């Protein structure tokens, strides 16, 4: 399966310590600008299906707005209950001031 890069926002529109949700080819993705860089993950909590961009970003910890489950934005791993399943992550890059997210292309 190949990857396709999708331009989602100007980097200046997502300041450090902030995040924003996007729908990309039918997939709900949250893009986070943490002090350690840019990260993209599934935007739906694996515990109770809340939209993660409505939660909080504390350093590299993404906190669900519903029950407080937390995930590491660097690799999607669970940092705090009640979630037990990690979030999927996606490559992010900034090109000419534009944030781009790479998603797998569906198999033909």
N, C-alpha and C positions, 0 to 999 in steps of 0.2 A: 504494500500500500504506500502510495506517495503522499507527500504533504503539500498543502496549499497555504500560502501566506495571505492573510486578510488584514487590510488596514482598518483599524477601529477608531482611532482618535488621535488628536494632536497630543504629544507628550505633555505640553504645557497645560492641557485641560485636566490632567490627573496629577496633582501635586504629590510630592513625597508624603507618605503616611495616609494616602487616600486610595480609594478603589472605585471602580465603576462596572456596572453590568452591561453586557451586550448580548444580542442574539446574532450568532454567526452561522449561516447555513442551517438554521433550525436548532442549533445547539446553544444552550444558555451558559455563558462564560463570564467569569468575573476577572477583571484585570486589576492587579494590585501593584502599586508603586511603593515598595518598602525601602528602608534605608539600605538594604542589601541588593536592591535592583528591582527589575520588573518581573512579574510572575502572572501566569494565567491558570485558572483552575475551573472545574465545573462550578456553576453558580448555584447549585442545589445541594443542601445539606444531605448527607447520606443517612442521617438519623430520622429527621421529621420533614424533610423536603422544603425547608424554608429557603428563601433566596439569600445567599451569602452576602451579596453586596449591600443588603440592608442591615448587616451586622456591624462589627467593629474590626479594625485592623490595628493591632498593637505590635509594632516591630514586625516580626515574621509570623505572628499568630493571627489567624483569621477566625473570628468568633461568631458563631451562629446567633442570629437575633432571637430565636425561639427558645431554646433550652440551654444555650451557652456552650454547646459542643465547640471544640476548637481544633484547628488544623494548621500545620506548618505550610506556609505558602511556597516554600522552596521545593517540597516533594509531595505535598498533599497528605502526609501522614497525620494520623489522629494524635493530638496532644492532650485532649481532655474529653471525658465522657459527657454526654451519654453516647456519642457516636463511637462506632467500632470499625467502620469501613472508611478507608482513605478517600479523598477526592482525586479525580483524575487531573493531571497537570498537562500543560501545553507549552511549547516553546514560544518565547516572546523576544522581539527585537525592536529597536528604535532606529528607523532609517529616515534621514532628512527631517528629523523632528516629529515623525509619525510613528505611533505604536502599531506594530503588526503582530498578529497571533497566527501560529501555524496549527492547523487542524488536519488530521488524517483525511485523505480523500477516500470516498467509498470505493470498494473494489468494483471494477467493471464486470 
